[in-house]
């Protein structure tokens, strides 16, 4: 089993909520500040030292390792260092940054060609994706297949499977009949195995997601569109059996913040209209409210509710620098889902279904919670002793 957290966060094209795709003009030194640890600053040392110190002692006193500082403190220190350089040295540093700008121009071309290469090889895989769709839908019965790849036994997994907690968990899995057609719940199971997408899926979404037959990508020069194909069902009108989500890309570095460039960025997304059958709109719910007067009838009120299918109606924020923080967070998560679908989930869906690829988001959250609990516990003990 592969832990795929590194694969699912490639910095060639991934755009997170605090990156340039959701760019309000960042404060100086704010780029890629994903480390949210408390900032602890080293005490400044006095510049005035006794002349009695030997050169060796002086070097020990002024010994400094910026990598040991929190990222913002390190950035502030280096900026201060550059600002303190003599004018001639500052000019040389500017020349080197100008040199870096020329390298960024080359990087822009590199990433554009990588995108075109991805597009070309995806097209070569489409025949295989057709075969996957037909097997999932039950249109094709594959011949008996023998496994010819090697899979190492995992002692930890076997130990987990033998535990009572796991056995209780396994009992909750849906039981499928031997006469089942195709691979039932294929895409729903895939989505449930990816924390970022599973968070969007509500229990009332599952019956419709069980009808999802295929997910595909269509590439364009400055965008890509994800197509979700459903089989006929009671929720969607026949005109909405294919739902789409389009992501618009920027392949060039931002002119105001060019040194932040790490590859193409998603800068906008567009959903589609969903034509629901009457009474089956999963993004709405009917709430009955009782009138204040006794004996009065209950009033039916239609209210929005959480649903995976709100993914097809993203917030419209043409100028993200003016968007509120909630909109930026929603779009940041949306952009990441779109990136994962394109680069990981669509091409490797079966590996998410079988558990060969799993993310470690929950592990990281648990580790953070454990560290927080340990810190609180340690602080409490210290307070008690004090």
N, C-alpha and C positions, 0 to 999 in steps of 0.2 A: 504494500500500500504506500502510495506516495503522498507526502504532505505537500500540498501544492501552493502554499502561501507565497512562495517566491515567484512561481509561474504566474500567479494571478495579480501580481503587482509590478509587472515589467515597466520600467521607467521610460521606455521608448515612446509609448503613446498613452499611458494611463494618466488620467486627470482626476485628481482628488479635489475635495471641497476647498482646500486652501491653496490650490495651484492656480496657474494663470488662466485656466479656462473659466474660472469663476472670479475674475480679477476685478476687485476694486483696487485702485492704485495702492499697492502695499506700502506700508511704512518701510523705511530703509531697514534692510536686514531682516525682513519677515519671510523671505522665500524659503519653502521647504522646512518650515519650523514645525515638524511633526512631533518633536520631543516635548511633551508637556510637563516635564519634571519641574519641581520648584527650582527657581534660579538661586544658586548660592554663590555669592561673590567672594573672591579672595580678598583678604584685607590688603589694602594698598600699603606698600612699603615706602618708607620715607626716602626721598632722593638724597637727603643729606646724610652722609656716612662719615664716620671717623676716618681720618687718613691713616690711622694706625693699622687698618685692615690690610693684610697681604693681598696680592692679586688673586691668589687661590681662594682665599676667604671671600673676596668680593664676588667671584664667579659663582660661588655657592649661594651667596645672598640673593643675587639677581637671576639665579637659575629659574626658568619659567617654561612650562609645558602647556601651551594653549589647548591642546587636545583634552586636557583634564578638566577644562572649564565647561559649564553649560553652553549650548550653542549660541545663544544670544550674547552672553558675556564674551565668548570667544570672538564673535563677529565685531562687537563694540571695541574690543581690544585691538584687533587687527586694523580696523578703520582708524582708530586713534594713532596706531603706529604709522600708517601711511600718511596721515595728515601731519605727523610730526617730522617727516623726512625733509631734508633740504630740497629746495626747489628743483635742482638738477635731477635729483633722484626721483622726485614726484613726476617729472616729465618723462623719465624712462618708464615708470610704472604705467603712465597714461599710454605710452607707445605700445606697451605689452598688452594693455586692454584693447587698444585699437587692433592689434594683431589678433586678439581673441575674437573680435567682431568678424574679421575675415574668415576665421575658422567656423564661426556660426553659419555664415553664408554657405560654406561647403556642407555643413551638417544639414541645413535645410534641404539641399539637393539630395543628400544621402537618404534622409528619411522619406522624402517624396518617392524616390526610387524603390525604397523598401516597401512602401505602401502599394506601389504598382506591382511589385513582385508578389506581395501577399494576394492581391487581386487576381493575378494570373494563375497562381497555384491553387487558389480557392476554386477557380473555374475548372481546373483539372480534377478536383475532388467531387464535383457535382454529381457525377455518375454514381459514386459511392454513397453520396447523401440520398440519391433517389432510391438506391437499394435499401438503405437504412429506413427510409420512410415506408417503403412497401412492406418490410418485415414488421415494423411497429404497427402498421395498420392491419396486418393480417392478409394483405393481398398476395404475398409470396411466402411459401413455406420453404425455408432453406434446407439443404441436405444435411445429414448428420455430420457434425464437425468434430474433429479431434483437436485437442489443445496441443500446439507444437511449441509454445513458449514456456519458459521456466518461471515458476512462481515459488519463491522461498517461503517455507512455513514461518509464521510469526508467532513466537511463544507468548508474547504479550497479548496478542489478539485471542489466542486460544484460552489463555487464562481469563480474559474478560468474558468470553463466551460461556465459560463454565460457572460464572458467578450467578447467584440467585437474582440479583438486580437485573442482569442482562436477560435472563430467562423471562422475567416479568415484562421487560421492555419488548422482547421478541413476540410475546403473546398479543401485543397490540398491532402487529403488522397485519394488513389485510390478507386474507387467504384467497388465493386465486385457483380457479378450477383448472383441471388438466385440459378441459375443452375450451379454455379461454382463447379468444381470437387475438392474434398478434401478440404484442407486449402491452397489456393494460397498464395505465397510469405511468407510462414511460416518462413523458416530459414533466408530469407533476412530481414524480420521484426525483428527477434531476433537479428541478427547482427547489424541492425541499432539502436537497443536499447542499445547497449554496446559501449560507446564512443571509447574505445581502438580498437575495431574491426571496427566500423563504419569509423574511420579515414582511414582504409585501403581500404574501398570499394569506388570505383569510379562509376560515373553514368553509364559508359559504361560496368561495371561489372554486373549491376543489371539484365539484361535479362538472363544471365547464372546462376546467383545465385537464380533466380526464379525457376530454374530447379533442385535445390538441394533438394533431397528427405530425406536424413538422414545424421546424424553425429554420429559416434560411437567411442569408445575407445577400444583398445586392450592392455592389460597389459602384461608386461614381467618383469623378476626379476629386471633388472636395466634400464628399459626404458618403455615408453608407446607410442603407435602410434594412431593418430587420423585419422579416415577414413571418407572421404566426398563422399557420393554416389549421383550421378546425374542421372536424367532420360535422355534418348537419346535426343540430341539437335544438333543444327547446328554448334556449336562451337567446341565441343570435339569429337574426333574420338572415336569409340566404345571401343577401347583399353584403353581409359583414362576416363571412366565414374566413376571410383573410384580413387580419389586422396588421397595421404597419407602424413602425416607429423609426423616424429618420434622425440621424445625427450629423450635424454640419461640422466640418473640420477646418482648422486653420493650420496650414503647413509652414507658415513663416513665423519668425520670431516677432514678438511684440516690439514695436518701435520704441516704446517708452521704457520697456524693461527687457532688453534683448538678451541679457546674460542669464535669464531664467529659462531660456529655451532648452527643452529636453526632448523634442520631437513634436509631431502633430498633436494638436489639442482639440478636444470637443468644445465648441463655443456656444452651441445652441442645439435644441432638439425640437422635433415636431411630431405630434401624435396623429391620430386619425379619428374620424367620427365613427362611433359604434351604433349601429342600428339594432336596438334591442327589441325583442318581442314584448308585447304588452304584458306588464306585470313581472318581467324577468330581468329587470335592470339590476345587476349586482352592486352597482355603485350607489344605489338608493335604498332606503328602507321606509316603511310606513309605520309611523308612531301614532298611536291613538291617545288623544288627550281628552280628559273628562272636563266638561264645563263646570264652572263654579256653582251654577244653580242645580239644586237637587232634582234628580229625575231626568236631567238633560242627557241627550245622547252623546256618546263619545265622538270627538272630532278626529278625523284621520288627517295626519300631516306627513307629507313626504320630506324626509331628511336625507342628506348625504351620509354615506358611511364608508369606512375604509374598505378597499378592495384592490386586488392586484390589477384590475382593469382601469384603475385611475392612472396607471403607468402610461396609458394611451392619451391622457389629457394632462400633459405637464404644464407647470406654470409658465406663462408667457412673460419673459423678462428680456426684452431686446437689448437693453443697456443694463448689464449685470452690476455695473458700478453703482447703479441707483436702486438695486433690489434690496429688500430687507434681508436680515440674517436668516430667517426661516426659509425664504425662497432660495437663497444661496445654498443652504443645507440640503433642501429637497433636490435641487438641480445637481448638486455635487454627487449625491447618492445615485441619482438617475444616470448621470454621465458614467459613473463607475459600473452600473449594471449594464449599460449599453456596451461598454468596453469589454466586460467579461463575456457577454453573449457573443460578441464578434470573435474574440481571440481565444477563448477557452471553451465555453459551453457548447456552442454550435459545432465546432470541429471535433470535440472530444466528449460528446454527450454520453456515450455508453460508459465511459470511465467514471463519470459522475454517478451514473445509475448503479454501477457495480461497487462503488466505494473505492476504486483504485485511486481516484482523486478526491480528496476532501480538504476543505479549508480548515484553518486552526483558529478561527475568530473566537469561538467559544472557549478554547483553551487559553487564549490570550486574556479574555475577560476574566476567566477563573483565576489565572495567575495574578492579574491586577487586583482582584478582590482579595486573594490570599495575602498579597503584599500589603494591601491597605489594612487588612485585619491585623496582620503582624505588627504594623507600625502603630496602630491604635492600641493594641495590647501592650506593646513595649512602652508607649507613652503613658498608659495607665499605670503600669508597674512603676515607672519612674516617678509619677505623681504620688503614688502611694508611699514609695520609699521616702520621697521628699517630705 
